């Protein structure tokens, strides 16, 4: 179990290193990637997921997302007894990844005046704050993530050729460019809440508030959507 904990922690950390890292590169001032745009950001997150899965799948199955872990447990494909351990590892990994991104961009925080951009490096935020609509967006995105992701997992071709992680990367990339507009597509409670806690604790120059009023949306929405996606998968593929 210790090896699985470490793998889930490292895999989620890798996602945040690439994901929050590319957001920092695009949003913060005095970076080579400043104003790189949505394409660059979604590609960075996709690569992070791809590499996180490659690095850890043989050890822990590479859930790297509490919504995935809970979804698998809800349809009997993962033991509930291990759920708290996986989730703890995922949140810790996301927190560590966010801290490392903070350190990598240490000189850029003071050079960036807008506190909203600084928070955006760590966590998601809606373009239009409407909690029911924002929740629905996160549910839909994670529903697709889990349903399609589980379908990829049972594909004999993808498994035989080792393409599963690459296809997961494309899945996350597609979700980003298609559903990332309204809320920033957290689709992963650890990806949002772990870094949000890091933002709250770190001595970031000129940072604002951590927007705790919104923080429940990228946690609850992905969990509900993930469970619904898992049950549809069970109905369609398992019976």
C-alpha positions, 0 to 999 in steps of 0.5 A, spaced: 500 500 500 505 504 501 508 504 494 501 505 491 500 511 496 507 514 493 505 512 486 498 516 486 502 522 490 507 522 484 503 522 479 498 527 481 504 531 482 506 530 475 499 533 473 500 539 477 507 540 475 505 541 467 498 543 468 499 549 473 506 550 470 503 552 463 498 556 466 503 560 470 507 560 464 501 563 460 498 568 465 504 571 469 508 577 467 515 576 465 515 569 462 517 566 455 510 563 454 506 570 457 499 570 453 500 563 450 493 562 450 488 556 451 491 552 446 498 552 450 494 551 457 490 545 455 496 542 451 500 542 458 494 539 462 494 533 457 501 532 457 501 532 465 496 527 465 499 523 459 506 523 463 503 522 470 499 515 467 505 513 464 509 514 470 505 510 475 499 506 472 503 499 473 504 501 480 497 504 482 493 504 476 494 511 476 487 514 478 490 521 480 483 523 481 479 523 487 473 523 482 476 517 478 477 513 485 470 514 488 467 512 481 471 506 480 469 504 488 462 506 486 461 500 481 465 495 485 471 496 481 476 498 487 475 497 494 472 502 498 477 501 504 483 504 499 479 510 497 481 514 503 489 512 502 488 514 494 485 520 495 490 523 501 495 521 496 492 525 490 491 531 494 498 531 497 501 530 490 497 536 488 499 540 493 506 539 492 506 540 485 503 547 486 508 548 491 514 546 486 510 551 481 510 557 485 518 556 487 519 555 479 516 562 478 519 565 484 521 571 480 514 572 476 509 573 482 511 580 484 512 582 477 504 580 476 500 585 479 493 582 478 491 577 484 486 574 480 492 571 475 496 569 481 490 565 483 489 562 476 495 558 476 493 554 482 485 553 482 479 554 477 474 560 477 468 561 473 468 566 467 460 567 469 459 565 477 453 561 477 453 556 481 448 551 479 451 552 471 458 551 474 456 545 477 453 542 471 459 544 467 464 540 472 459 534 472 459 534 464 466 534 463 468 529 469 462 524 466 465 524 459 472 523 462 470 517 466 466 514 461 470 515 455 476 513 460 474 507 462 472 505 455 479 506 453 481 502 459 478 496 456 480 497 449 484 491 447 488 495 441 489 501 446 492 496 452 496 491 447 499 497 444 500 501 450 496 507 448 492 508 454 496 514 457 496 517 450 489 516 449 487 519 456 492 525 454 488 526 448 481 526 452 483 531 457 486 535 451 479 535 448 475 536 454 480 542 455 478 545 449 471 543 448 469 544 456 474 549 459 471 555 457 466 556 463 469 554 469 476 552 467 475 544 467 477 542 474 474 535 473 479 533 478 478 535 486 485 534 488 487 538 482 483 544 484 483 544 492 490 542 493 493 547 489 488 552 492 490 550 499 497 552 497 495 558 494 492 560 501 498 558 505 504 560 500 507 567 501 505 569 494 507 577 493 501 581 492 496 575 492 489 576 494 483 571 497 483 564 495 476 564 493 473 559 498 466 560 496 467 557 489 472 551 492 466 546 493 464 546 485 470 543 483 470 538 488 462 536 488 461 537 481 467 532 478 465 527 484 457 527 481 459 527 474 465 521 475 460 517 479 454 518 473 460 516 468 462 510 471 455 507 472 453 509 465 460 505 463 457 499 467 450 499 464 453 499 457 460 495 458 459 490 464 451 489 464 
